[in-house]
């Protein structure tokens, strides 16, 4: 029968073992002690019967760890970040840590406050896709292991795991040339602090290596005006062999909606592609060709790097910080839109 807030001593009395034995068994830290399988099973059964719950505060005092990892992303509704958190959480859970999830909504002040809150909770490490570089300085100052994902912290020696965005752009540009497209518009969201966007655009320009190829870049605000949307439509209809590329999943789908709403046929009137895959890209008709990120690999690599920093000495951690800048290769998924 469960009792209110049972102690280790109470579990030990009922299981007829010393409290230290209970602690070692329940914390799975008895490698140097030999307990029979029968004793281990009895202690666990008694703890469950009494409703014993380990004290997180006590564990923190004993180990110096809270077993909590923070993750901060700029947009939790994004398919990319949603899937990233899913894979990260699975990896974190398997190692006994727990994940605290925050979303900055691309707001520097909100990001600053969330990071302060995570630090006050005593997190053991942080994975962040930053909206503002300076907000992460408090984490570095506090000496908390930190890994950036997707967006690097420019000017800071912080380990980074992300897509090779220049390669992603090149891959798309090369395919466009192979398919005969010479007039290309890259459509980006209005995110001036996101360094991945100019990298994708740079790669796209490098991939368009044929005589007469033209690349134009425009920004598409979240609340786009008719005039801004018309620029995309006018470009799409001005010349033959034209393609539009969304630099993020959101802009890709918004451009697709814009073109279809104006009666344009894809790919007969205009080609359409994007960087970052998302479920609707394969469900719409015609399905959209995309450059996809290895999201699961990215999440696993980021956490492995962070866990190494947490477990290493301070000297080793500084070595890790200055040496890891991991760029993962993209994958081209050809569908009907190009």
C-alpha positions in Angstrom: 0.0 0.0 0.0 1.4 3.4 -1.0 2.2 5.9 1.7 2.7 9.6 1.5 6.3 10.5 0.6 8.0 7.3 1.9 11.7 7.6 2.6 14.6 5.4 1.5 14.8 4.2 5.2 11.2 3.0 5.0 11.7 1.2 1.8 14.8 -0.4 3.3 13.0 -1.6 6.5 10.2 -3.3 4.5 12.7 -4.8 2.0 15.0 -5.8 4.9 18.0 -4.1 3.4 20.2 -1.1 4.4 19.0 2.3 3.0 22.3 2.6 1.0 21.4 -0.6 -0.8 18.0 0.8 -1.7 19.7 4.0 -3.0 22.2 2.1 -5.1 19.6 -0.2 -6.6 17.1 2.5 -7.4 19.7 4.7 -8.9 21.2 1.8 -10.8 24.7 2.6 -9.4 25.6 -0.8 -7.9 28.2 -2.0 -10.4 30.8 -2.3 -7.6 28.3 -4.1 -5.3 27.0 -7.6 -5.8 23.3 -7.9 -5.2 21.3 -10.9 -6.2 18.6 -10.6 -8.8 16.1 -11.5 -6.0 17.3 -8.6 -3.8 17.1 -6.1 -6.7 13.6 -7.3 -7.6 12.4 -7.1 -4.0 13.7 -3.6 -3.5 12.1 -2.3 -6.7 8.8 -4.0 -5.8 8.7 -2.5 -2.3 9.6 0.9 -3.7 6.7 0.7 -6.1 4.3 -0.6 -3.5 5.1 2.2 -1.1 5.0 4.8 -3.9 8.6 5.9 -3.4 9.9 8.7 -5.7 13.5 9.7 -5.7 14.2 13.3 -4.6 15.5 15.2 -7.5 17.0 17.8 -5.2 18.9 15.1 -3.3 20.1 13.6 -6.5 21.4 17.0 -7.7 23.2 17.5 -4.4 24.8 14.1 -4.7 25.8 14.2 -8.4 25.9 17.9 -9.2 23.5 17.2 -12.1 19.9 18.1 -12.5 19.5 15.6 -15.4 17.7 18.3 -17.4 18.6 19.5 -20.9 17.2 22.7 -22.3 16.3 23.1 -26.0 15.3 26.5 -27.4 14.0 26.8 -31.0 12.6 29.9 -32.9 9.4 28.3 -34.2 7.9 25.2 -32.7 5.2 25.1 -35.4 7.9 24.5 -38.1 8.0 21.0 -39.4 11.8 21.0 -39.2 12.0 22.1 -35.6 9.0 19.9 -34.6 10.7 16.8 -36.0 14.1 17.9 -34.5 12.6 18.1 -31.0 10.9 14.7 -31.5 14.2 13.0 -32.4 16.1 14.9 -29.7 13.7 14.1 -27.0 13.8 10.4 -27.8 17.6 10.4 -27.6 17.6 12.5 -24.4 15.1 10.2 -22.7 17.1 7.1 -23.5 20.1 8.4 -21.5 18.0 9.3 -18.4 17.9 13.1 -19.0 14.7 15.1 -19.4 14.0 17.8 -22.0 12.8 21.3 -21.2 11.4 22.9 -24.4 11.2 26.6 -25.1 10.2 28.6 -28.2 11.5 32.1 -28.8 9.1 32.9 -31.6 12.0 34.8 -33.3 11.9 37.3 -30.5 15.2 38.3 -29.0 13.8 39.5 -25.7 11.7 36.3 -25.3 14.8 34.3 -26.1 16.8 36.2 -23.5 14.2 35.6 -20.8 13.8 31.9 -21.7 17.5 31.3 -21.5 17.6 33.1 -18.1 14.8 30.9 -16.9 16.5 27.7 -18.1 19.7 28.7 -16.3 17.8 29.3 -13.1 16.5 25.7 -13.3 20.0 24.4 -13.3 20.1 22.7 -16.7 23.1 20.5 -17.4 23.3 21.6 -21.0 21.5 23.5 -23.8 20.7 22.9 -27.4 19.7 26.2 -29.2 18.7 27.4 -32.6 19.4 31.1 -31.9 17.3 34.0 -33.0 19.8 36.4 -31.4 23.5 35.7 -31.0 24.0 37.9 -28.0 21.3 36.2 -25.9 23.4 33.1 -25.7 26.3 35.0 -24.1 24.8 34.5 -20.6 24.9 30.7 -21.2 28.6 30.8 -22.1 29.4 33.1 -19.2 27.6 30.6 -16.8 29.8 27.8 -18.1 26.9 25.7 -19.2 27.6 23.2 -22.1 26.1 24.7 -25.2 25.6 23.4 -28.8 24.0 25.4 -31.6 21.9 23.7 -34.2 20.6 24.8 -37.6 21.8 28.4 -37.1 25.5 28.8 -35.9 26.4 31.3 -33.3 28.7 33.5 -35.5 31.8 34.9 -33.8 31.6 32.4 -30.9 33.6 29.2 -30.4 30.5 27.1 -29.7 30.0 23.6 -31.2 27.6 23.6 -34.1 25.6 20.9 -35.9 23.6 21.9 -39.0 23.0 21.4 -42.7 25.6 22.3 -45.3 23.4 25.1 -46.6 25.7 26.0 -49.4 25.7 22.4 -50.7 21.9 22.4 -50.4 21.7 25.5 -52.6 24.2 24.1 -55.1 22.3 20.9 -55.3 19.0 22.7 -56.2 20.8 25.1 -58.6 22.5 22.2 -60.5 19.2 20.4 -60.8 17.5 23.5 -62.2 20.2 23.9 -64.9 19.9 20.2 -65.8 16.1 20.6 -66.2 16.6 23.7 -68.5 15.6 26.5 -66.1 17.6 29.7 -66.5 15.5 32.3 -64.8 15.3 31.6 -61.0 13.8 33.5 -58.1 14.8 32.6 -54.5 12.1 33.5 -52.0 13.2 34.0 -48.4 11.3 34.9 -45.2 12.2 38.1 -43.4 14.6 36.8 -40.9 17.7 39.1 -40.9 19.4 37.2 -38.0 19.2 33.8 -39.8 22.6 33.1 -41.4 21.4 30.0 -43.2 19.4 32.0 -45.7 22.3 33.9 -47.4 24.2 30.6 -47.4 21.4 28.8 -49.2 21.1 31.7 -51.7 24.9 31.7 -52.2 24.9 28.0 -52.9 22.0 28.4 -55.3 23.9 31.0 -57.3 26.9 28.7 -57.4 24.8 25.9 -58.8 23.4 28.1 -61.6 26.6 27.9 -63.6 25.4 28.2 -67.2 25.5 31.1 -69.6 22.5 33.3 -69.3 21.3 32.0 -65.9 19.7 34.7 -63.8 19.0 34.6 -60.0 16.8 37.1 -58.3 16.1 37.1 -54.5 13.1 38.5 -52.8 11.8 38.5 -49.2 8.3 37.4 -48.4 7.0 38.8 -45.1 4.6 36.8 -42.9 1.9 39.3 -43.8 2.7 39.7 -47.5 0.9 42.4 -49.5 -0.7 41.9 -52.9 2.1 43.9 -54.4 4.7 41.6 -52.9 2.9 38.5 -54.1 2.5 40.0 -57.5 6.3 40.4 -57.9 6.5 36.6 -57.6 3.7 36.0 -60.1 5.1 38.6 -62.6 8.5 37.0 -62.4 7.0 33.5 -63.0 5.1 34.6 -66.1 7.6 37.1 -67.7 9.8 34.5 -69.4 9.9 30.8 -70.3 12.2 28.4 -68.4 11.5 30.1 -65.1 11.6 28.4 -61.6 10.8 29.6 -58.1 12.7 28.2 -55.1 11.5 28.7 -51.5 14.4 28.9 -49.1 12.4 27.5 -46.2 9.5 25.1 -45.9 7.1 27.9 -45.0 8.0 30.2 -48.0 8.0 27.2 -50.4 4.4 26.4 -49.5 3.2 30.0 -49.5 4.7 30.5 -53.0 3.1 27.3 -54.2 -0.3 28.6 -52.9 0.3 32.0 -54.6 1.2 30.5 -58.0 -1.8 28.1 -57.9 -4.2 30.8 -56.8 -3.2 32.8 -59.9 -4.0 29.9 -62.1 -0.4 29.0 -63.0 0.3 25.4 -63.9 3.3 23.7 -62.1 5.6 22.8 -63.8 4.2 23.7 -67.2 4.1 27.4 -66.6 6.7 27.7 -63.9 8.9 25.2 -62.0 8.7 25.1 -58.2 11.1 23.7 -55.6 12.2 24.3 -52.0 14.8 23.8 -49.4 13.6 21.8 -46.4 11.0 19.0 -46.8 7.6 19.0 -45.2 4.6 16.6 -45.4 2.4 18.8 -47.7 5.2 18.9 -50.2 4.5 15.2 -51.2 0.7 15.5 -50.7 -0.1 18.4 -53.0 -0.6 17.9 -56.7 1.9 18.2 -58.3 4.2 17.2 -55.4 7.1 19.6 -54.7 10.7 18.8 -55.3 12.8 19.6 -52.3 16.2 19.5 -50.7 15.8 17.6 -47.4 17.7 17.7 -44.2 18.8 14.6 -42.2 16.8 15.7 -39.2 17.2 12.6 -37.1 21.0 12.5 -37.7 21.2 16.2 -36.8 19.4 15.7 -33.5 21.5 12.7 -32.5 24.8 14.4 -33.4 23.8 17.5 -31.5 23.0 15.6 -28.3 26.0 13.3 -28.6 28.2 16.4 -28.8 26.4 18.0 -25.8 26.6 14.9 -23.7 30.3 14.6 -24.4 30.7 18.2 -23.2 28.7 17.5 -20.0 30.7 14.4 -19.2 34.2 15.7 -20.0 36.4 17.8 -17.8 36.5 21.6 -18.2 39.7 21.4 -20.1 38.4 18.8 -22.5 35.2 20.7 -23.0 37.1 23.8 -24.2 38.8 21.6 -26.7 35.4 20.4 -28.0 34.1 23.9 -28.2 36.9 25.0 -30.5 36.9 22.0 -32.8 33.3 20.9 -33.6 31.6 22.5 -36.6 29.6 19.7 -38.1 27.8 20.2 -41.5 25.6 17.4 -42.6 24.9 16.7 -46.3 21.4 17.3 -47.8 19.4 15.0 -49.9 17.6 15.9 -53.1 14.0 14.5 -53.4 12.7 14.9 -56.9 9.0 15.1 -57.3 6.7 16.4 -60.1 7.1 20.2 -59.6 10.5 20.4 -61.4 
